[in-house]
């Protein structure tokens, strides 16, 4: 298992740049996996790579196609650009795409292929698997998807410009979805971030016997737990200070922050002294501010705005409880690992695989229900020490070394398919 492989690695966007959790995870994976394998990283992105700090340049080569045009369609341009590297990709022992967007490219290769399923994009043009923006979708259909895209845009009301751009991109991805499903069996192996993601893709026609679950690993930037399983944090909230709740993420309706604000109102009505800190920005921000004003919560909420990654660790350390109020089945939810690694108990909506990630380190509540959120908050506070003490053992399943080893084993298994 110690043999180094020659791996072609296709990240989500440009590693080392500011961006989504997938970009951050790609960066961390390159740093980790380059210790064991020789990587050539193929970047196909609309981003400007000159603004990124490329990770792990020792035994890592970069083939960069950046500043790609967004028209006629951003995804099509990325796929077309990567297809221009087919001959180079064929020369590796293994190709691993950490983006779900390149299944049609991988399907062209004779080289063993591994595709990460870290979004719903291959089976949903909007990427969220939410039919009309309200409920879990059972699978795509061309007319069904077109109708869903327009209906969702009308319901979200997150600004005409934003919705027009989103609708244009989503409509252009309908044929990509059906191409990905048609070619799903031409990929040798899949990596899913979570159990529910593996189940959902299997139900839509992907080869479930080729899908292995390997979760994210926690970012050591946020770690406050020592090798002895101890933390410098206090195990209970200070009696003379407000209990600090923290939300980190985009301010979009599907993130459920409006549910959190309504839940906060109910928690305060039960006599708790609470401060909610909201770290993030987005198209739903104005509506959330108006909701807070309508509920007379201005004094109970601190709007932190967008917080740079380098400053986030301190934000987590100052929180007593992390709240994840999402309304949809996110592929994973890296913020949950950030909370766990900072030794912060979690209050999470029962969506996706939050039970798998949170485990005994927190409490869950019915998604979309402010009253259920308030009830779960009381359960968490009543048993706070038990949740706090459960974190060090539970988080070991997401330790970098554990996930790194699982990936290396998966690489060798897939590469051996060429024999």
KEDREN-575394 format. One record per residue (C-alpha): residue number from 1; chain; x, y, z. Coordinates in Angstrom, 3 decimals. Example, Ala and Ser with C-alpha at 12.3 -4.5 7.8 and 13.67 -1.06 7.14 Angstrom:
REM residues 2
  marti  sero        c1        c2        c3
      1     A    12.300    -4.500     7.800
      2     A    13.670    -1.060     7.140
***
This chain:
REM residues 419
  marti  sero        c1        c2        c3
      1     A     0.000     0.000     0.000
      2     A     3.053     2.309     0.189
      3     A     3.654     2.377    -3.580
      4     A     3.367     5.864    -5.037
      5     A     0.937     6.165    -7.920
      6     A     0.979     8.644   -10.780
      7     A    -2.395    10.354   -10.305
      8     A    -4.164    12.962   -12.404
      9     A    -6.229    15.008    -9.952
     10     A    -9.062    17.301   -11.089
     11     A   -10.102    19.673    -8.294
     12     A   -13.227    21.681    -7.739
     13     A   -12.227    25.066    -9.160
     14     A    -8.755    26.382    -8.301
     15     A    -7.125    24.947    -5.159
     16     A    -5.726    27.482    -2.741
     17     A    -8.306    30.118    -3.692
     18     A   -11.073    31.514    -1.547
     19     A   -14.303    29.729    -2.274
     20     A   -16.655    26.932    -1.314
     21     A   -16.048    23.981     0.978
     22     A   -15.239    21.862    -2.087
     23     A   -12.417    24.248    -3.018
     24     A   -11.038    24.120     0.517
     25     A   -11.264    20.331     0.621
     26     A    -9.526    20.010    -2.756
     27     A    -6.701    22.116    -1.363
     28     A    -6.369    20.009     1.780
     29     A    -6.533    16.756    -0.205
     30     A    -3.729    17.820    -2.518
     31     A    -1.585    18.643     0.511
     32     A    -2.314    15.284     2.126
     33     A    -2.311    12.939    -0.868
     34     A     0.893    14.358    -2.361
     35     A     2.727    12.794     0.587
     36     A     1.880     9.379    -0.832
     37     A     1.357     9.876    -4.573
     38     A     2.690    11.954    -7.471
     39     A    -0.051    14.347    -8.509
     40     A    -0.684    16.308   -11.669
     41     A    -3.466    18.765   -10.911
     42     A    -5.639    19.799   -13.865
     43     A    -7.386    23.102   -13.166
     44     A   -10.293    24.123   -15.390
     45     A   -11.865    27.238   -13.941
     46     A   -13.377    30.657   -14.485
     47     A   -11.359    31.857   -11.493
     48     A    -8.045    33.701   -11.735
     49     A    -5.397    31.252   -10.531
     50     A    -2.875    34.037    -9.974
     51     A    -4.814    35.032    -6.850
     52     A    -4.557    31.529    -5.384
     53     A    -1.818    30.072    -3.216
     54     A    -1.284    26.691    -4.834
     55     A    -0.769    23.963    -2.214
     56     A     1.941    21.310    -1.884
     57     A     4.128    22.043    -4.877
     58     A     6.606    19.296    -3.920
     59     A     5.914    16.344    -6.265
     60     A     2.831    18.157    -7.556
     61     A     2.568    19.554   -11.085
     62     A    -0.137    21.966   -12.159
     63     A    -1.801    22.269   -15.556
     64     A    -3.844    25.432   -15.257
     65     A    -6.625    26.682   -17.505
     66     A    -8.033    29.701   -15.676
     67     A   -10.035    32.826   -16.503
     68     A   -12.280    30.723   -18.736
     69     A   -15.255    32.622   -20.201
     70     A   -18.681    32.137   -18.652
     71     A   -20.457    32.315   -21.999
     72     A   -22.053    30.527   -23.700
     73     A   -22.094    28.433   -20.508
     74     A   -19.537    28.157   -17.667
     75     A   -19.803    24.390   -17.185
     76     A   -19.619    23.632   -20.912
     77     A   -16.480    25.740   -21.219
     78     A   -14.813    23.904   -18.322
     79     A   -15.685    20.479   -19.767
     80     A   -14.524    21.440   -23.278
     81     A   -11.229    22.740   -21.885
     82     A   -10.545    19.578   -19.902
     83     A   -11.382    17.417   -22.914
     84     A    -8.430    19.115   -24.592
     85     A    -6.225    17.335   -22.027
     86     A    -7.506    13.824   -22.836
     87     A    -4.160    12.601   -24.185
     88     A    -2.336    13.845   -21.072
     89     A    -4.942    12.322   -18.747
     90     A    -4.530     8.933   -20.434
     91     A    -0.859     8.810   -19.385
     92     A    -1.606     8.583   -15.647
     93     A    -2.189     5.409   -13.626
     94     A    -5.377     6.843   -12.162
     95     A    -7.613     9.864   -12.721
     96     A    -9.488    11.243    -9.735
     97     A   -11.951    14.073   -10.283
     98     A   -12.870    15.792    -7.034
     99     A   -15.539    17.651    -8.979
    100     A   -18.843    16.035    -9.922
    101     A   -18.853    18.125   -13.097
    102     A   -16.483    15.982   -15.165
    103     A   -18.187    12.590   -15.469
    104     A   -18.543    13.034   -19.274
    105     A   -14.776    13.640   -19.528
    106     A   -13.802    10.684   -17.336
    107     A   -16.099     8.454   -19.369
    108     A   -13.855     9.052   -22.404
    109     A   -10.767     7.605   -20.708
    110     A    -9.292     4.097   -20.749
    111     A    -7.298     4.976   -17.622
    112     A    -8.931     3.826   -14.322
    113     A   -11.253     6.574   -13.089
    114     A   -12.565     7.701    -9.711
    115     A   -15.219    10.407    -9.510
    116     A   -16.117    12.155    -6.283
    117     A   -19.828    12.745    -5.710
    118     A   -19.711    15.965    -3.701
    119     A   -22.744    17.689    -5.168
    120     A   -26.052    16.792    -6.797
    121     A   -25.049    18.448   -10.066
    122     A   -24.825    15.169   -12.074
    123     A   -28.492    14.429   -11.258
    124     A   -30.011    17.897   -10.682
    125     A   -29.446    21.010   -12.861
    126     A   -29.907    23.258    -9.801
    127     A   -27.589    21.081    -7.735
    128     A   -29.897    20.842    -4.708
    129     A   -32.370    18.001    -5.411
    130     A   -35.207    20.226    -4.130
    131     A   -38.318    20.033    -6.334
    132     A   -39.789    23.530    -6.718
    133     A   -37.439    24.535    -3.906
    134     A   -39.716    22.829    -1.351
    135     A   -39.231    19.066    -1.106
    136     A   -36.787    16.319    -1.985
    137     A   -36.859    15.448    -5.680
    138     A   -37.197    11.828    -6.814
    139     A   -35.129    12.317    -9.978
    140     A   -34.759    14.434   -13.109
    141     A   -36.897    14.820   -16.227
    142     A   -36.314    17.404   -18.936
    143     A   -39.674    19.172   -18.694
    144     A   -39.812    18.565   -14.955
    145     A   -36.412    20.203   -14.431
    146     A   -37.228    23.206   -16.640
    147     A   -40.458    23.801   -14.715
    148     A   -38.717    23.367   -11.355
    149     A   -35.992    25.888   -12.238
    150     A   -38.495    28.619   -13.132
    151     A   -40.799    27.903   -10.180
    152     A   -37.918    27.918    -7.695
    153     A   -36.636    31.252    -9.011
    154     A   -40.051    32.856    -8.490
    155     A   -40.333    31.522    -4.946
    156     A   -36.860    32.455    -3.749
    157     A   -37.105    36.137    -4.708
    158     A   -33.411    36.724    -4.110
    159     A   -33.090    39.504    -6.665
    160     A   -33.895    39.593   -10.367
    161     A   -30.270    39.617   -11.521
    162     A   -29.253    36.739    -9.251
    163     A   -32.235    34.620   -10.238
    164     A   -31.767    35.278   -13.961
    165     A   -28.111    34.224   -13.772
    166     A   -28.958    31.156   -11.709
    167     A   -31.810    30.184   -14.029
    168     A   -29.655    30.543   -17.140
    169     A   -26.909    28.368   -15.656
    170     A   -29.374    25.735   -14.397
    171     A   -31.271    25.476   -17.696
    172     A   -27.964    25.008   -19.500
    173     A   -27.121    22.098   -17.216
    174     A   -30.191    19.965   -17.981
    175     A   -28.531    18.093   -20.846
    176     A   -25.362    17.711   -18.751
    177     A   -27.449    15.862   -16.136
    178     A   -28.774    13.352   -18.643
    179     A   -25.352    12.891   -20.208
    180     A   -23.894    12.178   -16.758
    181     A   -26.604     9.644   -15.921
    182     A   -26.259     7.938   -19.319
    183     A   -22.499     7.571   -18.834
    184     A   -22.486     6.814   -15.107
    185     A   -21.592     3.136   -15.643
    186     A   -18.509     4.087   -17.691
    187     A   -16.772     5.371   -14.524
    188     A   -14.800     2.698   -12.669
    189     A   -15.420     3.893    -9.114
    190     A   -17.108     6.596    -7.091
    191     A   -16.396     8.312    -3.823
    192     A   -19.367     9.780    -1.940
    193     A   -18.978    12.212     0.939
    194     A   -21.796    10.789     3.023
    195     A   -24.174     7.818     3.307
    196     A   -27.260     9.691     2.114
    197     A   -25.409    10.922    -0.981
    198     A   -24.416     7.370    -1.915
    199     A   -28.004     6.209    -1.413
    200     A   -29.499     9.054    -3.466
    201     A   -27.186     8.481    -6.450
    202     A   -27.810     4.737    -6.341
    203     A   -31.564     5.338    -6.420
    204     A   -31.241     7.453    -9.583
    205     A   -29.281     4.833   -11.492
    206     A   -25.619     5.177   -10.570
    207     A   -23.834     1.861    -9.865
    208     A   -24.213     1.726    -6.091
    209     A   -21.806    -1.221    -5.818
    210     A   -19.045     1.108    -7.077
    211     A   -19.747     3.888    -4.542
    212     A   -17.680     4.028    -1.362
    213     A   -18.307     6.555     1.384
    214     A   -15.254     8.496     2.527
    215     A   -16.165    11.613     4.525
    216     A   -14.440    14.957     4.673
    217     A   -11.679    15.245     7.222
    218     A   -11.557    18.127     9.626
    219     A    -9.414    21.147     8.917
    220     A    -6.671    21.298    11.542
    221     A    -6.878    25.090    11.414
    222     A    -9.916    24.801    13.676
    223     A    -8.653    22.077    16.009
    224     A    -8.617    22.896    19.717
    225     A    -8.543    19.268    20.901
    226     A    -5.130    17.924    21.915
    227     A    -3.791    14.429    21.230
    228     A    -4.900    13.577    24.770
    229     A    -8.503    14.460    23.885
    230     A    -8.528    17.639    25.954
    231     A    -9.474    21.187    25.059
    232     A    -8.743    24.602    26.504
    233     A   -12.402    25.524    26.118
    234     A   -14.701    25.558    29.100
    235     A   -16.980    22.474    29.144
    236     A   -20.086    24.556    29.949
    237     A   -21.270    28.054    29.033
    238     A   -20.343    30.746    31.561
    239     A   -23.200    31.340    34.036
    240     A   -22.831    35.129    33.957
    241     A   -22.589    35.413    30.169
    242     A   -25.185    34.959    27.407
    243     A   -25.156    31.583    25.678
    244     A   -23.611    32.242    22.282
    245     A   -25.168    30.526    19.285
    246     A   -23.234    30.590    16.011
    247     A   -24.278    30.213    12.384
    248     A   -21.632    30.140     9.635
    249     A   -22.594    29.990     5.971
    250     A   -24.242    31.700     3.042
    251     A   -27.371    33.746     3.659
    252     A   -29.732    31.962     1.288
    253     A   -33.279    30.797     1.923
    254     A   -32.287    27.117     1.548
    255     A   -29.836    27.520     4.442
    256     A   -32.745    27.956     6.854
    257     A   -31.416    31.020     8.711
    258     A   -34.971    32.400     8.849
    259     A   -35.944    29.260    10.781
    260     A   -33.058    29.896    13.171
    261     A   -34.163    33.496    13.758
    262     A   -37.727    32.403    14.483
    263     A   -36.352    29.671    16.754
    264     A   -34.249    32.266    18.566
    265     A   -37.414    34.217    19.350
    266     A   -38.930    31.116    20.938
    267     A   -35.763    30.340    22.936
    268     A   -35.700    33.884    24.347
    269     A   -39.377    33.611    25.300
    270     A   -38.433    30.626    27.500
    271     A   -36.162    32.807    29.614
    272     A   -32.711    32.046    28.195
    273     A   -30.079    34.757    27.781
    274     A   -28.893    34.259    24.194
    275     A   -26.713    35.993    21.626
    276     A   -26.845    34.719    18.047
    277     A   -23.808    35.431    15.881
    278     A   -24.324    35.153    12.119
    279     A   -21.168    34.846     9.991
    280     A   -21.913    35.054     6.294
    281     A   -23.435    37.074     3.503
    282     A   -25.723    36.403     0.569
    283     A   -28.837    37.332    -1.405
    284     A   -31.257    36.632     1.474
    285     A   -29.498    39.017     3.868
    286     A   -31.915    41.934     3.642
    287     A   -34.947    39.718     4.246
    288     A   -33.259    38.225     7.304
    289     A   -32.510    41.655     8.764
    290     A   -36.140    42.648     8.237
    291     A   -37.343    39.450     9.912
    292     A   -35.108    40.120    12.921
    293     A   -36.497    43.650    13.189
    294     A   -40.102    42.419    12.929
    295     A   -39.460    39.972    15.791
    296     A   -37.675    42.649    17.867
    297     A   -34.422    40.648    17.899
    298     A   -31.939    43.359    16.923
    299     A   -30.290    43.310    20.356
    300     A   -29.962    39.509    20.344
    301     A   -28.184    39.118    16.975
    302     A   -24.681    40.128    15.896
    303     A   -24.310    40.202    12.123
    304     A   -20.628    39.471    11.488
    305     A   -20.827    39.600     7.688
    306     A   -18.450    37.556     5.569
    307     A   -15.561    36.238     7.689
    308     A   -12.271    35.268     6.049
    309     A   -11.218    31.661     6.543
    310     A    -8.177    32.746     8.564
    311     A   -10.440    34.450    11.120
    312     A   -13.097    31.750    11.410
    313     A   -11.318    29.618    14.029
    314     A   -11.564    32.410    16.611
    315     A   -15.264    32.856    15.811
    316     A   -15.949    29.164    16.512
    317     A   -13.908    29.218    19.726
    318     A   -16.074    32.037    21.097
    319     A   -19.323    30.135    20.515
    320     A   -21.067    27.807    22.963
    321     A   -23.340    26.134    20.400
    322     A   -23.094    25.844    16.626
    323     A   -26.427    25.827    14.760
    324     A   -26.995    24.203    11.378
    325     A   -30.587    25.008    10.310
    326     A   -30.405    23.853     6.665
    327     A   -33.519    22.925     4.706
    328     A   -31.969    20.644     2.092
    329     A   -29.814    17.532     2.037
    330     A   -26.386    19.090     1.639
    331     A   -23.772    16.623     0.348
    332     A   -21.910    16.916     3.637
    333     A   -21.673    20.220     5.507
    334     A   -18.025    21.050     6.227
    335     A   -19.064    23.666     8.802
    336     A   -20.178    20.806    11.045
    337     A   -16.598    19.501    11.104
    338     A   -15.297    22.984    11.792
    339     A   -17.565    23.137    14.831
    340     A   -16.591    19.675    16.040
    341     A   -12.862    20.322    15.665
    342     A   -13.256    23.527    17.684
    343     A   -14.995    21.440    20.396
    344     A   -18.366    23.147    19.958
    345     A   -21.566    21.109    20.496
    346     A   -24.010    21.253    17.594
    347     A   -27.702    21.910    17.068
    348     A   -28.567    20.536    13.593
    349     A   -31.586    20.094    11.352
    350     A   -32.303    16.445    10.557
    351     A   -31.365    16.662     6.886
    352     A   -28.930    14.647     4.791
    353     A   -26.352    12.871     6.912
    354     A   -26.202    15.280     9.840
    355     A   -26.888    12.362    12.190
    356     A   -23.780    10.610    10.804
    357     A   -21.633    13.716    11.230
    358     A   -22.957    15.077    14.526
    359     A   -23.556    11.792    16.346
    360     A   -23.525    12.192    20.156
    361     A   -21.915    15.642    19.877
    362     A   -25.231    17.475    19.600
    363     A   -28.994    17.426    19.160
    364     A   -31.132    17.341    16.028
    365     A   -34.475    18.959    15.231
    366     A   -37.074    18.687    12.476
    367     A   -35.950    20.830     9.555
    368     A   -37.968    23.990     9.021
    369     A   -39.586    23.928    12.479
    370     A   -38.628    26.835    14.817
    371     A   -40.405    25.246    17.781
    372     A   -38.514    21.985    17.271
    373     A   -35.269    23.964    17.119
    374     A   -36.060    25.594    20.473
    375     A   -36.912    22.205    22.024
    376     A   -33.632    20.703    20.778
    377     A   -31.737    23.691    22.162
    378     A   -33.158    22.992    25.626
    379     A   -32.189    19.321    25.368
    380     A   -28.659    20.272    24.354
    381     A   -28.216    22.766    27.210
    382     A   -29.671    20.316    29.743
    383     A   -27.099    17.697    28.695
    384     A   -24.362    20.056    27.498
    385     A   -21.442    18.392    29.286
    386     A   -22.257    14.959    27.812
    387     A   -22.338    16.359    24.274
    388     A   -19.126    18.289    24.890
    389     A   -17.338    15.236    26.301
    390     A   -18.433    13.046    23.352
    391     A   -16.673    15.191    20.739
    392     A   -13.016    13.970    20.986
    393     A   -13.834    10.294    20.436
    394     A   -16.512    10.954    17.821
    395     A   -14.363    13.252    15.688
    396     A   -11.716    10.563    15.196
    397     A   -13.737     9.135    12.289
    398     A   -13.016    12.449    10.526
    399     A    -9.347    12.716    11.496
    400     A    -7.060    13.687     8.566
    401     A    -4.939    10.558     8.972
    402     A    -8.015     8.305     8.948
    403     A    -9.448     9.809     5.760
    404     A    -6.021    10.046     4.117
    405     A    -5.509     6.317     4.643
    406     A    -8.964     5.505     3.231
    407     A    -8.250     7.540     0.096
    408     A    -4.869     5.896    -0.453
    409     A    -6.444     2.440    -0.182
    410     A    -9.187     3.477    -2.608
    411     A    -6.583     4.766    -5.060
    412     A    -4.742     1.478    -5.106
    413     A    -7.936    -0.518    -5.469
    414     A    -9.069     1.557    -8.460
    415     A    -5.629     1.673   -10.102
    416     A    -5.431    -2.120    -9.923
    417     A    -8.442    -2.309   -12.286
    418     A    -6.005    -1.666   -15.124
    419     A    -4.230    -4.981   -14.446
***
